[in-house]
Amino acid sequence: MLKKDLKKLFAISLVCTVSLNACVTAGKTLEKQAQPETELLFSFNNKAATTQVKSIQPPLAPKKPHQEVRHGEIIRDDYFWLRDKENPEVLKYLKAENAYTESLTANLKPLQTQLYQEMLGRVQENRTSVAVQLGSYLYYTRYEKGKNYPIHCRKKNANAKEEMLLDQNQLAAREKYLNVSIFNVSNDGNLLAYAIDTKGDIRYNLVVKDLRSGKILSDSIQNITSLTWASDNTLFYVTADQMTNRPNTLWRLKLGSTPLHVIEEKDVEFSSEVSRTKDKKYILYTVRSKDTSETHYLDAAKPKFNLQTISKRAKGYEYSVEHRNGLWYKITNEGVNNQKAINNRIVTLPVGNSKGAEQEFLPHNQSVLINGIDLYKDFAVVSEKKLGVNRFLVYSFKTKKWREVNFADSVYTAFLGVDQEFTSEIINQPFDSNSFRYTYTSLILPTTVYEQNLATGTQKIIKRKQVPKYDASLYTTERVWAPVRNGVKVPLSIVYRKGVERNGQAPLLMYGYGAYGLEQKAEFDSNLISLLDRGVIYVIAHTRGGDELGKQWYEDGKLMNKKNTFNDFIDSAEYLISNRWTSKDRLLISGASAGGLLIGTVVNMRPDLFKAAHLGVPFVDVMNTMWDESLPLTTEEYLEWGNPHSLAAYDYMRAYSPYDNLAAKAYPAILLTTSINDSQVGYWEPTKYAAKLRTLKTDNNPLLLKINLEAGHQGASGRYEVLKDIAFEYAWMLSQVGF
């Protein structure tokens, strides 16, 4: 399971040992002179892979009977024992799986090395992020060549002397893993609060640094999930339950004193977070489940006051708020007369007044999803999504008029603010600014930050990601609509190198996710160029379960509609095959986390349709995880997958759960990757899956498990280590289609 959208859920690319100029298209090369070498390489690699599979035996996990009774049915799980990572036998087995994977992929080392060098060659190793204004400083992040982690800095102005606030490389020097999730500077600019995770289990510890002296203060809080500063430097923060890791308790801390408990969210389906409005006037404490939310507030200048509720929670209704000039601007799915406005509308509500004072600011539109608002002194900017792509609406409070900001491309991603590497509460220009910023990218356009004048609409490029050795004119993108069962059409985002023929012979990588209402963004990934340069087509299947086509698209891919996600993916794959984008023996598929559930399910349903599958940190043991309320995220996600303690939900979920539906039949080649400290999807899920499938599958295709014994859900933390992991995955996928 995955609680939040990861910035990069998964990346797949391919690599071969021929020159970049010898790009493979439909089993041929784009450069004819490389053809003999490429054909020889195909034969060599296939022979080597076959020989290794026959000569090296996989580890077999002992079966240890375990059973439970659920709804009167005895459920047996011979691999339940693999959940205990403190058991030396478990660790021994995990190491055996790694050794087996290492042996079977040893012949891919040259490919991995070449791919790593290619990807690294497209990275601007010395680079600086877009600076954001926060108070009287410009804050930014920079990277230095050879260093894995970012360095956070600030300046009084663009020409002033740099002040280094935090060098994550220094923190990482003592750790095998490092992730900094929160980075928040106090209003007066004197204090920095940040949170670090050194295991990968998404359990963060608070650190407070005095930026004047450089000293670390004695205040240290464990298991922190969000925080913000009040005007007087009182710190408000949320901690998570020690067992389930559910963010549920708000605290108030005057530095140097004992934390004071403010409020605890008791409902196990809800999690909570604390933040601050853009104008810095109010502290917001929000609790939300997968379908309901409630926000409380207090004056940031009066942190000792009690919380007030903006709108009380009501089952099935969600909202979020921002503040401007004494009014809440509320994005809500509650329509007129208590009807649903499924794609949201925006209303205003005076601070301190009741619901009856609401006034409509932007009405509901059945075909357009409202997904954000950014408020300024004289303007408002709304982010909308229509037919899978975003646009902006700019409103002038002076003229009372709207204007649209549209984009000409058919496949792209655009969002308000900067895709920040520097984590702070500000995501755009200051409240009193006369301009706003937005980020624009596509599958072939590197991420670009624009600044647009709010009044005139004139704009300029602030920063475009530099990608060495990249020429966008060599590639093209398409948006096609795949007809699936029941008359539905699924959008597919496609990118490939110009010159690739649609003759059914091109290798194609199809990526899917389809959960949590998360959009799978058609954004630039320089690592994919290694795939595209070899004639591989890359496709994102925007299946139901995401929100690409609005909230109904999400509703139609969750709970008792979850099977639509799997059918959408299968039918989209068949569409690609029938329209000669690829063929069954050239079709690769991938997904991570909830996307791993998707891939695990479709290879059970249609193992004949795919050549190879990569499941990253995959949620494949659905029934055991969702039955166990002590595990992180389980109760919070009843409204996503279903509560198996209900018989109807139990039967429906069990019918697709990948682990429970493994059978004695032929499967495609499968690579599973995971990490031992993953608290979102337990390492044991893919481990049990591999152990069980080994005893059932009737084919000779490789089944590999690779486990990181130091990281968590997001894998390796250093940027160079991330590239090495991707290089391994790409090389393996490539080997399965004959390279």
N, C-alpha and C positions, 0 to 999 in steps of 0.2 A: 504494500500500500504506500501511497505517496500523499503527504499532506499538502505540500505546496509545489507549485510549479518550480522545478529546477531550471536554472538558466539554460543549461544544455542537458536535456534528458538523456540523449544518446547520440553518438555519431558513428557512422559506418563509412568506410571508404575502402579502396582496394589498392594493391600495389603489385607490380611485377618487376623483374630484374632487367627488363629491356629499357632502352632510353625513353625519356619523356616524349621524344619525337616519334616514337614507335607506338602510337596510341591504338588500342585495339577497338575495332568497330565490327560488330556482328561476326566475330570469329576471325576477322581479318585485321590488318593494321591500317591506320590512316596514312602511314608512310610505307609505300610498297617495298622499299628497300629493306625494311625490317622484317618482312613476312617470313622468310626462311628461319630466322633466329627465333621468332615467336612460335612458329609451329613446332620446332624442336623442343622449346621450353615447355609447351603444353604436354607433350608426350613424357618428358622427363619428370615433371612434377606429379602427373597422375600415377606414373609407375612407382615413384618414391612413396607417395601417400599410401598406395595399395600395399606395398611391401611392409611398411611400418605397422599398418593396422593388423596385418597377419602375424607379425613377429612379437608384438608387445601386447600383453594382456592387461586389461583394466583392473583396477582394484574392485573387489566385491565386498560391500558392507555386510557384516553379519546381520541376520534377521533376529530381532529380539521381540517376542510377542508383547504387544500392548493393546489393550482394548478399552473402549468406553461404550456406554449405552446412551444413545441419542434418539429421542422420540420412539423408544421401544426397540430400536435397532442396535445390534452389536456392531460396532465399528472397530476393525482391526487395523493397526498401523505398525508394521514390523520395523519401521525406521524412526519411530518417535524418539528413540534414545539419542539420535544425532542432535537434538536440541541443546544438550548440555555441553557447552564449550569448555567447562571446567574439567570434564572427564578426559583423562589422558588418551583414552582409546579414540575419542572423537577427534582430538587434535592429530593423532597419528593417522587417522583415516583422511582428514583434510589434506595433510601433507602428502599422502600417497596419491590423492587425486591431482594435486599440483605436479607431482613428479611424473605422473602418467601424461598429463597435458604437456609438460615440458618435453618429454620424450617424443611424443607424436608430432610436435610442432618444431622440433629442432631444425628440420630442413627449411623452415621458413625464416630463420634468423637473418639471412641476407636480405630477404624481402622487407622484414621489419626495419632493418637498419636503413635501407634505402628510403623507405616510406617516411621514417622519422626525420631523415635529413631533408626530404622534400617538404614536409610540413614545417619543419623548423625554418627552412629557407623562405617561407611565406610569412614568418612572424617578424614584426618589427620589435626586436628584443629590447631596445631602449625606446621607451615610449611614455607619453604622459596623457592622462585622461582629460576630458573637458573639465574646466574649473567651474565650480558652482559657488555662488555668493551666499554666505551664511553669516549674518551680522555684519561685522566690519572686515571680514576676511574672505579671501578666495581659497576654497579648499579643492584639492585635487589628489590624484594618485599617480605614481609613476613606477615604472619597472626599469631595472638595470640588467644589462646583458649578463647572463650566467647565474642570475639569482631567480629562485623559484617564486618568490612571494612579493607582493606590492609594498611600496613605501608610501605612507600617507603624509601629506604636507599641506602647508598653507602659506599665503602671503597677504600682506596688507593691500597690495595692488599688484598689477602684472609686472611692474618693474622693481618691486621691493625684494628684499632678501628673503630667501626661503627659510621657513621654520619647519623642521622635521618633527612630526607628532608621534608617529609610530612606524617602526621598521619591522614588518612581520618576519623578515629573514632572521632578525635577532631572536625573536620568540621561537622560531622554528629550529634554531640551532640546537636546542635542548630537547626537541621532540621528533618523533617519527611521523607524526601527523599534526597538522594545524589548520584550523578554520576560524576566522574572525567573522562573526555574524552580525554584530551590532557595533556601530561606531557613531557616537552621539556627543556633540560638544555643547556645553552649557551656554545659556544666553549671553553671559558676559565674556565667553571665550576663554575662560580660565581653567575649566575642567573638562576632561575627556573620559567618557564611560564607554568601555568596549567589553565584549564577551568572547571568550575563547573556548574552543573544543579541541582537545588534544588526543581524542580517541576515534572520533568519527561517529559517535553514538548520538549526536545532536543533543548533548547535555552540556550547556554552556555555563561558564563561571564568569562572574562580573569582576572587572578590574577598573579602578578609577585612578586616573593620573592627573596630577597637578601640573598643568602646562607651563606655569611660571617657574616652578622649581625643578620640574622633570621627575619628581618623586612619585612613587606608587603609594596611594593611601591605604590605610589598614582595612577599609571597608571592602569586604569580599563576600559575595553571595553566590551560592551554588544553584544550578538548574534554572537559570534565568532565561526567559524567552523573548521579552520585549521590555523597553524602558523609554522614559522621556524625562526631561527636566522641567520643573516649575520655574517661575520667574526668579525666585530667591535661591535657586540651586538645590531645592528639595528634589530628591530623586524618586520618581514613581516607577515601579517595575512589577512585572508578572513572573511568577515562578511556576514550574510544572510539578505535577504529582511525581513523587519519587519512583513509584512503580510503573505507572502507565505513561509517564512523560506527557500527560495532558496539561496544557497551560490553564491554570484554574484559579490562581490567587493573586490579588493585587496588594502591594505593599507600598508604604511611604517611608522614605529614609532621609533623615537629616544627617549628613555625613558626620561620622564620629560618634553617632549615637546608635541606639537599638532600633531596628526596623519596626514599624508599626503596621499591624494587619489592618487592611481597609475593607476588603470584601473577598469572598470566595464563591466561585461558581460551582454549585453542587450537582447540577444535571450532567451526567457523564457523557451525554451526546454533544455537549457544548465545550468549546475552548475559548480562551479570552486573550486579549492583547490591549496594550496601552499605547497611546500616541498623542500627538498634539496638533491642533489645527494649524494651517499654513500661516495665519496671521499671528500665531503664538499666543492667542488670548485664552484658549481653553485646552484643558487636559481631557482626552477622550478615553473611556474604558469601554471596549466593545466585546460582547460575548456573542458567539454564533455557532450554530450547528450547520449541517449541510443544507437546511431549508428555512432557517429562522434566525433572526438576529435582534439584538437590543444594545443600545448605546447609552452610556451614562457620561456625565460631564461635570467638571468643576472649573472655576475661574483659576487660571494659571497663576494669577497674582495673589490668590487666597488659598493656598494648598491645604490648609487645615479645615476647610469647609467640607461639608458632606457632599457626596455625589448626588446629582439630580438625574432623572431619567428623561431622555428626549421623547421616545415613544416606547411604550411597554411592548414586550415581545408578544407576538400572536402567531400561532402555528402556521407555517407556510409562507410567512411574510418576512422579507429581508430588506434592510436599508443600510445606507452609509451616509455620512454627513460631512460637510465642510461649512466654514463660517465666514460671513462677510457682513459688516455693518449691522450687527444685531440680529441677523437672520441666519437660521440654519438652511442650507441648501441640501435637500435630502433626495438621494437617488433611491427609489423604492419600487418594489413590484406590487405594491398595494394600489389598486386602481380606485376609480370613483365608486362610491356606495359599497365599499368593501369587496369589490371585484378584483380579480387578478389582472395586473398589467405585466404580463410575463416577461416582456422585454424592457421593462422599467419606464418610469417617468421621473421628472424632477419637480419637486414642490419646495416652497419656502415656508418656514415656520419661525415665528419670533422666538428668540431665546427666552425661556421661562414661561412661555404660553402653552396652552393645551393643543391637542391635535385639531380641534375645530377651527383653529386659526390658519390652517394650511392654505396656500395659494399656489395654483399651478404655474410653473415656470417653463417647462417643456413637456408637452403631452406624450402619452404612450403611442408608439407606432408598431403595429403588429409585425412589420417586416424589417424593422431596424432596432438593433440592440444598443441601448445606452449603457456604456461601461465605464464612464469616468467624467469628472468635472474638475477644472482647475480655475480657481477664483483669483481675481486681481482687483485692484482699487476701482478701476473703471470698466473692466471687461470680465467676461466669463468664457472659458473654452471648454466645450463638451466633446468627448470622444465617443463616436458611434461606430457600429459595425453593420454592414449590409452585404449580403451575399458573400460573406467570408472575408471581406476586406474593410479596412478602417477609413474613416474620414473624420474631419473636425468641423464643429460649428462654433463660430465666434460671435458673441453677443456684446453689444455696447450698451452699458447702463445709461449712457447719455442720450443716444439716439433711439434706443429701444428696438434696434434692428439686429437681425441675424445675417451672417454671411457664411458660405460653405468653403471649406478647404478640401478639394478633391484631388485625386491622383490618377494619372492616365494609365499606369501599368495594370496588367490583369492579375499579376501575382506579386504581392509585396507585403511588407509589414510596416505599419506606422503607429507610433504611440507617443503620448504626451510626455515631455520631460527627456532626461538623458538616461541612457542605459548605464547607470553609475557603477563604477568599481569602488568609488568612495561612498561608503554607506552613511547617509545622514537622513534627517527627516525631510529636508527640502529636495524636491524632485524636479523643480523647474525654476523659473525666474522668481525673484522676490515679489511679494504681494503688491508693492507700489510700482512695479515695472511697467513699461509701455510695450513690452514684447514678450513672446513666449517661445519656448523651445520644443522641438519635437525630433524624434529619431525616425529615420526612414532607412529601410534595407529591403533587399530581395534576395532570391537565391543566387543571383549573379552580381548584385551591387553591394559592395562593402558598406558597413554601417556608417551612416552619415547623419550628423546633427545639424539641424537648421534652426535659425532664429528668425522669427517672423514678427513684423510690426503689427501690433494688435489693431491699430486704427486703419492703416493703409493696405496691409496684406503683403507689402514688400518684404523680401526675405534674403538671407545670405547663409552660406555654409559656414558653420563654426568649426567643424572638424569632420574629416572623412578618414575612416580607418585606412591606413596605408598597408597594402599587401604587395610586397616585393614579388617580381616575376609573374604578375597576374595581368591578363588582358581580357577584360569583360566581353570584348567583341567576339571572342571565340565561342561563346556559350549562348544558349537561349532557354527561355522558360515558357511554359504553357500552363493554363488552367483548363482541365477537361472535366467533364461531369460524367461519372460512371453510373449507368442505370443498374440499380440493385433491386432485389425483390420488393414487392408491394408498391411498385411505381415510384420509389424514392430515387433521387440522384445524389451521389456522393461527390463532392469536389476533390479533385486530385491536383496537387501542385507538382509539376514535373520540370526537371532541369537536365540538360544534356549538352554535350559538345556538338557544335554545328558539324554536319557531315555524317553523323551517326544515322544509319539507315534503319527504317522501320520495316524489317523483313522477318521479324520473329526470332532473330538470332542474337540480338544484343543482350548482354547480361543486364539485369535490372535489380536494383535494391529498393524495396518497398518498406517504408517506415510507418508504424502506427502507434497510437496511444489510446485516445478515445475514452477519457474518464475525467471526473471532477469538474466538468465544464471548462476545462483548460484548452485554450486555443493552441494548436500546433503551428508555430509561426514559420512562415516562408521567409527565412532570414539567411543571411550570408554565413557560410562556414568555409573558411579557407581550406580546411582539411579535405573537404569533398572534392577539391580540384584534382587530387591524385586519382580519385575514382573516375571523374568525368574525362580526364585526359586519356583514359584507357578505354573509352567507349562505353562505359557503364552509365546507364540511365538511373537517376535518383527520383523517387516518387514519395511524397507525403500523402497518405490517405487520411482525409479529414472525416473520419467516421463519426457516427452518432456517439454521444458521450462527451464530446467537446462542445464548445459553444460557437463554433465558426458560423453557423447559420441561425444563431439566436438561442435563447434559453430552451425552447422546445426541442431543439437539436440535442441539448444536454439531457432533458427529461426523457427523451426517447432512447437514451443509451445508458440508463442507470436502473438499479433495483430490478423490478420484474420486466424491464425492457432491455436488460443488459445484453441479451443474445443478439440484439440488432447490431451491436458493435462488431461482433464476430462475423455475422452474415455480411455486413457492409464490407469488411476487409476481404473476405473470400470472394464475394461477387465483384469487387473492384479488381482483384487479381485476375479473375477470369475475363473481365473486360479488357484488361491490358494484354492478356494472351490472345484473345480473339481479334483484337485490333492490331496485332503483330508488333506490339512494343517489345515483347519478349516471348519466351516459351517456358514451359514447366521446368525444363532442365537448366534454365538460365535465371530462374527467379529466386532471389535472395530476400529474406524478410528479417526485420529487426524491431525490437521494442524494449523499453526499460521500465522497471517498476510496474505500474499498472499496465504499461505497454507490454511488459513481459507476460502478464496474465493473458493479454490479447494473443500474443504469439504462441504461448503454450496451449491455448484453447484451439486456435485454428490448425495447429499441427496435429492435434487429436482428431479434429473434425475432417480435415482434408490433407492428410500427410502426403498424398500423391501430387499435390498442387505445387509443392515448393522443393527447391533443390537443397537449400540450407537455411538455418535459422539461428540467430543470435539473440539470446534472452539475457538482458542485463539486469542485475538485482531484481529478479522477477518474482512477482506476487503469484506464485503457482499453487501454494497449499492453502487455498481459500477457506475450506471448511474448518480445518484445525485452527487457523489463525482467528477467524471470525467467531469461533465458538469460545475462545479463551479470552475472557474479559480482562485478564491481568496484563495482557500484552499492550504495548503502545499502539494507539490509534484505533483499537478494535471498536470500542463503544462509540467513538466519534464518527465512525464510518458505517454504522448501521444504516444511515440514510443514503449511503452511496451504493452499497452492495446488498444490504438486507440484514435482518437479524435472524440468524439461523435457529434461534430458540423458538421462532415461529415456524410451524411445520410447512406452510406454503413457501416461505422464503427458503427454508432448508432444502426442500425438494428442488426448487428452481436453481439455487446456487450449486447444489451438488451435481446437477445435470451438466454443468460446464466446467467445474473446478478442474484445472489441468492435472493435478496430482491424483485426484480421485478417478479420473477417466483414462489414465494410461492403460494401454491394452496390448495384447500380443499381436503385433502387426509391424509392418515396415514403416520406419520414420525417416524423414530427411536428416541430413547431417545437422548436429546441434552443438552449439557452444553456449555454455552457461558461465556468466561471470558474476561474482558477488564479493562481499567483504565481511569479515568476521564480526565487526562492531556495528553492523547496520542495525539501527533500532527501528527503522521504518518497515523494512522487509527482512525478517530474520534470515541469516545466512543458511539456516537449516532448510529453508524452503527449496531453493535450487539444489541443495545437497541431497535431501531426501528424494527429490525428483530424479536426480541422476542415478542414485542408488537403485531406486525402484525400476526405472526404465531399462537399466542394464539387464535386469532379469526377465524383461518382457519382449523387447524389440526383436524382430526377426530378420533385420537387415545387417549389413556389414558397414554401414555408414558410421563415421566417427561421432562419438558422444563425449564431449569434454567438459570438465568443470575446472574453472580457474578462480581461486579464492585469494583475495588480498588479506593477509593475516595482520594488517595494521590499520586498515581504513574502515570507513563506514559507507552509508548509502550513496554518497557522491564520489566514491572511489578515491584515488590518490589526490592529495591536496596541492602539491607543487606543480607548476605549469609544465615543466619539462617531464615530470613523471606522468602527467596526464597524456602528453603526446606519445609517450612510450606505450601506454596502455592502448591507445587508439591504434597505433601502428601494429600491435599484436592482433587486434580484432580485425583490422583491415586485411592483413596478410592472410589470416585464416579464411575470411570470407572469399578472398580472391582465389585461394587454392581450391575452393569447392566448385568453381566454374571454369577450371581448366588452365589457369595461369600458372 
